[in-house]
């Protein structure tokens, strides 16, 4: 077994254990530095990821683990997300009554689970890795035990997550019962054979249950019910990691399973994914309009973005998968920038309503400018990352229009969704500059690490929007690993 392929995951797990051990000797006043040290370590691991061998797939654990360009794309994505989330967690640490180092360690263990999902190459590894992510988030969502909303978020996530896991296990059992294997390579060969089990009712049911479990992870309709309450109640850094990392982990598995192992065209599920994508876009955008709580608004917005990601799946092409990966990269910087500002502002005001942002343009022009850019990018305003990502996804869907008119309808729904989203995203911008002044108009304090993290997010949004060549090439390399 080539255990060196798992070097990144091993380093991340050791980092989590080291945080727990070093915490014993660290005075309470200095625990903040544990989070900063962990973020720097993850940044170092991110650099190491570029030394990993790529191009040809390599396997470990009896082919249950694969390292290819797609896996590397997602590992780098998760590591970068981990760095930024840990910086936000450091700012949030003073709102925790205890267990600060454990909070950092759980974020790191969730990150390890995400990295394993990127390399999952059979159904057992898929389930175990996604559960490592989910179980960590059960605890993280309820980490503020003294806050009722946080406990409620943890319980709801636990119940809904447990239900999704049950669906997934039942689906895996049915797939194994019909095909006699859980290995992705063998399943893929069986799908291509003349006697493919793809149209057998029990196999279809198994795949449908697997889709339900993964749909829960990315918050796609109709598996989205947990999102608004969990986003609102969970600590802000946890919500940021849910929005960026957990969603990307689900997308990584959806790509590998439904574009490579059991392709949509073999299952004849193209229409199903078109409907899922369209419904998710419309529900998320319409649900966000009446929201006054900022985290709840971003929760509904996250549902809508899951719909845009499903567009890349529905296109079932190299262009669609490339656009999906590119869109994820832009979403990472954008949503983490938004939650970074929210974390800093909430630490001072404690209020989560959009109205609480009133006068931020005068109190802290730096934070207001970053939140404005994040809202504009999420809405798809050029020249930011969100615009180019949506453009690529709609273009990929339109290219499939010659096969079925439903693709044209999906592209139309995506455009309608963009128009609707302008209303609530620009409502936030309006509150920043033209809203009624908050009770406390003193400037919001920003530490140097947080300032650097926010600047990185802005640079990422602008880079992906203005100079897309290199990230687009990286996304295409990852998508090519799917063999489309």
HUMORA-V534974 format. One record per helix or strand of 2 or more residues. SS is the DSSP state (h for helix, s for strand). FROM is the first residue (numbers start at 0). TO is the last residue. If there is no record, write none. Layout:
SS&FROM&TO, SS&FROM&TO
//
This chain:
h&2&24, h&27&29, h&31&50, s&57&59, s&64&66, h&68&94, h&99&117, h&122&140, h&147&178, h&183&191, h&196&198, h&200&217, h&226&232, h&235&260, h&263&266, h&269&288, h&293&314, h&317&348, h&353&356, h&359&362, h&364&378, h&384&398, h&405&433, h&447&465, h&468&479
//
